[in-house]
Amino acid sequence: MNSQRIIVPKMSSVIAHEARSRAILRWLVRERVVEAALSTCGSTGNRMGHALAEGARKIALHPERVPLGEPFNGMEVVLKRCIYTPTDGFLEEAGCPGCRREVGEPLFDSLEEWMPGLTDNFTCPLCGHEDDINGFLFLQPCAFSNLGFIFNNWGEAGFTPAFIEQFADWLDQPVAVVAVQR
């Protein structure tokens, strides 16, 4: 089964997202987590990605499960506004951090305005609390952003907490790790 672990900043519009993605890529290449050159190791779009390198084992919770040598094991960088949710079993439930009540249906309906960039924010219809859509409470990890890092076939390898913390530091933003089974 093809799986992905996607690291996404919890911010709709990351400022200078292309420059930040290049800085993160340089960091991952220096750490030998990924290769510098693009190859056909991705699984989305044009299938171009940065193949995993031997250093990927040091960022994995389960190093023996890192998909080194698999054909679709690359890291892809997404530089456009996307919705990152699990594909199977996503509950589409969200809560307001202001009133702590369920606002899932109206929030997910608002994505029609969020996706084309008409807004980054959502306003709770129950209490009026307004925040970046990522500021609302979700039962499952998900994120909405103009930047994402897809690790293909990462499966059960997982990421170490230290790596996720470093990734968030490089982005200067909290991140979500979204698990997708395809």
N, C-alpha and C positions, 0 to 999 in steps of 0.2 A: 504494500500500500504506500502511496506517495503521501508524505506529510510535510508540513512546513512549521517552522517556528518563526514568527515575525516580530521583530523588535520595532516598536512604533513610539515616537514621542507623543505624550498626552497633550498635544497642542495642535489645533486645526491648521494654523498657518505659521510654520516655523520660519522665522526670518533668516534670510540667506541660506535656505535649505540646500541649495546645490553646493555652496562652499562648505557647509557642515558635512555633507555627505562625502565630499572629497577628503576632508580632514579625517573622518572616521575610516575611510578606505585606506588612507596612508597609514594610520595607526594599526589597522588590522593586517596590512601587508608587513609592516615593521615587526609585528608580533608573530608573523608567519601563520596567521589564522586563515588567510586567503591568499591566493595568487594575485599579482598585480594585473596581469593580462586578462582580458575577457575571453571566454570560450563558450562553447555551446553546452554548458552544464546547468543551465537554468531550466525552469519548467513553465514559465509564463511568457506571454508576449513573444518576442523574437528569440527566446530561449538563451539569451546571452547572460552570463553571470561570471562571478569570480570563483573559481574552483577552490575547494577547501584545501588547506595545506596542513602539514604535520602539526603545527602549533594549535590547530583547532581542538586537539585533545586536551590541552591545558585549560580551555574555557568551558569544557563539558562537565556536567555533573556525573555522567557515566562515559568516560573516555573510550571504553571498549565499544560503544554504540555509535560513535561518530562515523558517518557514511563515507569515509575516505575510499576512493577507488570506484564508487558508484557513478553511473553516467550522469545522473541529475543530482549533484551534490553541491551546487554552487550557491553563492550568496548573490541575490539580485537586489539592486537599489531602485526603489520606486520614487520618482520625483514629481508625482502629480497627486492631486487630491484623491484619496481612496478611503473606503470604509473597510476596516480590518476587523472581521468577526469570524468566529469558528463557523465552518460551513455546515457541520452536522450538529443538531441539537441546540442551536443557539436559541435562547429563550426570549430574546427581545424584551427583556424587562430592565427597567431603569428606575432609579429613585432620585428624588430631589434632595440635594444636600441641605436645602433651607428648611423645608417642612417635613422631610423624611417620608413622603408618600410616593406611591407608584405613579410614574409619568411615562412609562414605556411607550405606549401606543402613540401619544402625541409627539414624543421625542423622535421616534423612528419615522413618523410621518414628516417631520421637519427636515429630514435628510434631503428631500426634494429641493429645498432652498439651500441647504448646506453644500451639497455636492457641486453645484456650479459656482460656488464661492460667493453667493449672495449674502451670506452671513457665516460667522464662525460660532455664534452664540445660539443658545436655546433659552427661552423664558418659560419657567414653570407656569402652567396654566392654573395651578391651584394657589400659589402664594406669590407669584411674580418674581421669584429669584431668577436672576439672569447670570449666565456664566458661559465660558467656552463649553461646547457640547461635551468635551472630555472631562469637565469638572463635575458631571453628574455621576451617580453611583450605579455601577453595573454589576450584576451577579456573576458574570463571566468576564474574563479579560477580553477587552476589545478596545479599539481606538480609532480615531478619525483624524487624518493628517495628510499634509502634502509631502510627507517623507516616510519611507518605510524600508526596512531591511529584511528581506525574505531569505531564510536559511532553509534550503530545500533538502528534503529527506532527513532532516535533523531528528525526527521521530522522538525516540525515548532518550536520546543523548542528554537533553536538557542543557541548561546553562548554569554555571556557578553563580551564586549571589554576587560574588566579587566582580565577575564580568558584567553582569547587568548594572551594577553600581557604576563601574567605569564607563559603560556605554552611556548611561544617563549623565555622567559628568561631562563626557565629550559633547553631548547634545545640549548640555546646560538645561535639561528638562527631565522631569520624571518620565519613565517609559512604561509601556505595557508589553507583555510578551503574549502574543496570541497564537494559540495552537490550532492548526488547520489540518484536517485529514481530507485527502482528495481521492 
